[in-house]
Amino acid sequence: MAFIDYYQVLGIPKTATEKDIKTAYRKLARKYHPDLNPDNKEAELKFKEINEANEVLSNPENRKKYDKYGKDWKHGEEFEKAQRQRQQNYQYSGGQGGFGGQEGFSGQDYSDFFESMFGGGRTSSRNRQAPKYKGQDYNAELHLNLRDVYTTQKQVLTVNDKKIRLTIPAGVENEQLIKIKGNGGPGLNGGPNGDLYIKFIIANNTDFKRDGDNLYKDVELDLYTAILGGEIVVDTFDSKVKLKIQPETKNETKVRLKGKGFPVYKKEGKFGDLILTYHLKTPTGLSEKEKELFKELQKLRKND
């Protein structure tokens, strides 16, 4: 298998931080995304390489193996296990066993080991006896808007050319991670497939602030309604409600609307609360008549 330099694919040095990797991946993924490059096979191939590089380098454990074993990083655990076994055999034999008097793999490099362990037909008997290993886990990100996760929805994702039907429950949190079992890389020697981990990146382009299952919203309240009382109509996340304002309502008064918040994850029909904060709006552009009336009110308050 040809070696692919994942650092070169993302255009970053080997000393890159996790933040550097994420920044480089997102920049290139936007540039080569199939939606922006329709019918462009070269861009499609580049997009796959970028995703593959990110799946390896964004996972600290996989990155460590990749840095050590290169193209054979997926079989790093098998190599280390075999190396430990050889070291034990060497110790049991007093340093004179069937390994030429040498400990570990000093006489055989990584590539030779992987070729003999997983290569051509000469090792077929060994392969038949080799232990089973779980396949590589895959990692992917799914970008959605806050309104997308207000209701349960179904999507079809394409991961490594494989279409996966996914039900996204209402109430998914930003950066929440879910596992789809068996949709990762193929197992080794008949072992189980790896798993697919999907991280949800949820952008909030609404005037609501979300905190768990509760929503928060600021509402402007004109001075006259705040003083005299009245009714206002407020937008909730999915509808409108009419609210009664008590006379002499103070600035930054909070009102809790039960069950008008965000759906509770995997609890159908259950919602958090909506908390409103009233902000009094001072009138501007007063006419002379209005100014006179306010002066009269001011005098009355002073005389009280």
N, C-alpha and C positions, 0 to 999 in steps of 0.2 A: 504494500500500500504506500503510495507516494506521501512524503511528509509535508504537512501543511503548517506553516508558521502562523499560529493564531495571533501572536503579537503583531506580526506584519499585516495580517488581514485587518486588524482593528487600527493599525497605524499608531501603536503605542510601544513604549520600551518595556523590557522585562521587569523594570522597577515600578511599573504603574500601580497606583493604588486602586482599591475597589471603586472609588468615586471616578477615577480616570477611565476605568473600564466601562462603567455605566454610561458616562458622558460620551465616550467614543462610539459605543454601540448604538445609542439612541440617535446620534447625529448621522451615522452611516445607514441605520435602518430606515430613517426617514428619507434619505437620499435615494436608496435603491429599492424602496418598497414597491411591490408589484402594482399597487393601485396607481402609483405615480409613473410607472414605466410599463404600460401595457404592451404586450407582444414583444418585449425586449428580453430575449433569452440570456444575454450576457448579464443584464441587471438582475434577472431572476437567479442565476447561478451565484452572483456576488452576494445577493441577499441571503441565500442558503449558507454560504461560507461565513457570513457575518454572524448569523444566528448560531451556527455550530461553534464558532470561536467564543461567542458570549456564554454559551451553555457550559463550556469547559472553564474559561478563565474567571467567570463570575462566581464559581463554586470553589471556595478556598481549598477543599480537599482534592478536587479534581485538578485544580491548577498546580498544586504541589506535585501530584503524580505526573502531570504533563511536563513540568519543568525537569523532573528527574528522568523520566523514561521516554520522552518524545512521542513519536507516533505509536508506541506500544503502551502508552499510559493506562489504557483500559485494563491491561493484564498485570498491572503493577502489584496487586494483592497476591496473584498467583506466584509471581516471581519472589516476593518477600517470604511467602509461605514455604516455597521450595528451598529458598536460601536458609531459612531457619532449620528445616529438616536436615539439610546437608551439614549445617554446623553441628547439630545434635549427633548425627552419625559420625562426624569427624571426632567429636569428643569421646563418644562411646568406643571408637576404635583406637583411642590413645594417640590420635594424630597419624596413624599408619593405615587408615582404611582405604577403601577403593576410590579415593579421590586424588591419588598422586601425592599424598602428603600435604595437600593444600587446603586451607579452610575456605568454605563458602564458594564464591564464584570468581576467584582471582584469575583463573585460567580461562574464563568464558565471559564475554561481555553480554550486555542486555540483549542485543539484537540476536546473537547466536542462540541464547536461551529461548527467546520467544519463537524463533524459527523452528527450533527443535521441538518445542512444546506444542505449538499451534500451527506448524507449517505443513509440509507435503506428506505424501503417503507413507514415507519411511517410518513415521511415528504413529501410524494408525492404531497399533495395539495399545500404545500409551494413551492416545486420545480416548479410546474406549473405556479405559480404566480411570481417566482423569475425573476429579470431583466436579460437581455441577456448581456453576456460579451464576448469581443473579445478574441480569443485564444492567447497563448504565441507566441511571435516572436522568430524565430530561427536565429542563426548567424553561418556562415560558412566561411572558407577561401578556395580560389582556387589559387593554385600555378602554375604559367606559366612562360615561358621564353619570352624575349622581341620579339623574332621572331614569337612566337605564336600569338601575338596580332598585328602583322603587317597586317594581313588579317582577315576578318570576318570568324568566324568558329562556328560550332555547337558542343556541347558536351552534354553528358547525365550524370548528377550527381545523386548520391544516398545520400539522406539526411533522416536520421531516417527510413531507409528501403523503402523509396519512391523514385522512379526514376523521375527525372525532366529534361526535354529537355530544353536546354539553348542555345540561340544564343548570341555569344560574339562579339560585334561590333569591328571592327578594331580601334585601337587608344585608347583602355582602358588604364587608368593611373595606376601606382603602388599605392596600398592602396585605390583605388577607390571603393566606396560602391554602390551596386545596390540593388534594392528591387524587389522581385518577390511576387506579391500580392497573398494572400490566400494559400501559401505553408508552413505556420507555423503550430503551434499546433491547435487542434480543439477548436471551440468556446464553451462557457458554456451556458447551457440553450437555445440552438438554436442560439447563437451569431455567428458572422463571424469568420472564421479561422484567425489565426495570419499570419504574413508575414515572408518571408525568406529574410534575408539580407546576401549578399555575398560580401566579401572583396577580391579584387584581389591583390595577392602578386606576383609581376613581377620581376624576376631576370634578370639582364643584363649581359649576357656572351659574348658580342660582343665588338669590339674595338670602338664602337660609344658611345657617351654620349648623353643621351636624356634630353631635357628640354622642356616640353610641347610637341608641335608639331615639334619642331626643333631638328635636330641632329648635333652633333659636332664631328669632327675627326681630329687627328693630322696626317700630312703627311710629311715624310722625303724627303728632296730635296737635291740632291748632289750639291756640291759647283760649279761645272762646268756649270750645267744647270742653276743654280741660276744666275751666272754671265753672261753667254752667251745667255741664253734663250733656248727654245726648247719645247718639248712635253712630257707629262707623262700620264700614264693611272692610274686612281684612282678607287677603289671599292666604289660604293655607297651601300646603304642597300640591294638593290635587283638587281644591275647590275654593269656595268663598264662604265666610261666616260673618254674620251680623253681631256686633258686640255692643253692649250697653256701657256707656262711660258714666261713672259716678261723678257728681258735682265735686269740684275742688280736687280733682285727681292731680297728684304730684308728679313732677318730672322723674323719669326712670322708674315709674311704677311697673311691676312685673305681673303678668297674667298668665296662668297655666291653663292650656286647653288640653284636657285629657283625651288620649287616643288620636290626636291630630299630628303626631310626630312621624317617625320613620318605621317601616315594618321591622319586626323582630325576626332575626335570622332563623329560618326553618321553624317558625311558629306561626302558621297561617292564621290570619285574622287578628293577630295581636300587634299593636302599635305602641310606640313610645308617645311622649307628650310634646306639644308645641309651646314654647315659652316665649311670650311677647314682652318686649320692653318699650314702654311709651316714652317718646322724646318730644317735649313741648317745643313747638315751632313759634318763634317770636315773630309777630307781624311786622312787615316792612312796607315802605312806601305809603305811610299814613297820610290821609288828607288832613286839612286844617281842622275840620269838624271832629275827626277822630282824635286828633291830638288834644282838642279842647275837652272832649269827653274823658280822656285818660287823665287830664289834669284835674277834672272834677272828682274822678274816682280817687286820685291821689290825695286831694284835700279831705275827702270823706274819711279815708283811712287814717290820716293824721289826726283828725278830730276824734277818732274812736278812743 
